[in-house]
Amino acid sequence: MASSKEYLTFILEQLSDLEGISYRAMMGEYIIYYREKIVGGIYDDRLLVKPVKSAVSLMPNAIYELPYDGAKEMLLVDNVDNKNFLTRLFVAMYDELPAQKKKKS
């Protein structure tokens, strides 16, 4: 099931206090970037983030879910209605996220 544009718009609004939020559509889902690093994505109208230490510590009871078959498990963010929490989560995760790999020309 693909994610809805409405859910993407809602999540982007919740993250609107952060500069550098962007997304890329991919096979009916959306990859979410913060300052050019992949934080997670929207899969089947669920916000999933990479399970880095800061995310696990902020969401100790989070459920691990697969974004799609064959993918690595990610953390389900169930507190998407709390704009301040989402902002804190993304800021906390940033330093632990790997830099984007440069594409070969």
C-alpha positions in Angstrom: 0.0 0.0 0.0 1.4 3.4 -1.0 1.5 6.3 1.4 -0.8 9.2 0.9 0.3 12.7 0.0 -1.9 13.9 2.9 0.1 12.0 5.5 3.3 13.3 4.0 2.0 16.9 4.2 1.0 16.3 7.8 4.5 15.0 8.8 6.2 17.8 6.9 4.0 20.3 8.8 4.9 18.7 12.1 8.6 19.1 11.1 8.2 22.7 9.9 10.2 24.2 12.8 13.3 22.5 11.4 15.3 23.9 8.5 16.6 21.5 5.9 13.8 19.0 5.9 13.2 17.5 2.4 11.8 14.3 0.9 12.1 12.1 -2.1 9.3 10.0 -3.5 10.3 6.4 -4.0 7.9 3.6 -5.2 4.8 5.2 -3.6 6.6 5.9 -0.4 8.7 8.9 0.8 12.3 9.1 2.1 12.7 11.9 4.7 16.0 13.9 4.9 17.2 16.3 7.5 20.0 18.5 6.4 20.8 16.1 3.6 21.0 12.9 5.8 18.3 10.2 5.6 16.5 10.1 8.9 13.8 7.6 7.8 10.7 7.6 5.7 7.0 7.3 5.4 5.9 3.7 4.6 2.2 2.7 4.4 1.3 6.0 6.2 3.7 5.2 9.1 6.7 7.4 10.0 9.7 5.1 10.5 13.2 6.3 11.6 16.6 4.7 11.7 17.2 2.9 15.0 20.2 5.0 16.1 21.0 5.2 19.8 19.4 8.6 20.3 16.1 7.5 18.7 16.1 4.3 20.8 16.7 6.4 24.0 13.9 8.9 23.2 11.5 6.1 22.3 12.5 3.1 24.5 9.2 1.3 23.9 9.1 1.9 20.2 8.1 -1.0 18.0 10.6 -2.2 15.3 8.9 -2.6 11.9 9.9 -3.4 8.4 9.4 -0.5 5.9 9.1 -3.1 3.1 10.0 -6.8 2.5 13.8 -7.3 2.6 14.6 -4.0 4.4 16.3 -3.5 7.7 14.0 -2.9 10.7 13.2 0.7 11.7 11.6 2.3 14.6 7.9 3.2 14.4 7.3 6.8 15.6 3.8 6.7 17.2 4.0 10.2 18.7 3.6 12.0 15.4 1.0 14.4 16.8 3.6 16.0 19.1 5.5 18.5 17.0 8.0 19.3 19.8 8.9 15.7 20.2 9.5 15.2 16.5 11.7 18.2 16.3 13.7 16.9 19.3 13.9 13.5 17.8 15.3 14.6 14.5 17.8 17.0 16.1 19.0 14.3 18.5 19.5 11.8 15.6 21.4 14.0 13.2 24.9 13.5 14.5 24.5 9.7 14.5 23.2 9.5 10.9 25.7 8.7 8.1 26.5 11.3 5.5 25.1 10.8 2.1 27.4 8.8 -0.2 28.6 10.7 -3.2 27.4 9.4 -6.5 30.0 8.3 -9.0 29.9 10.2 -12.2 
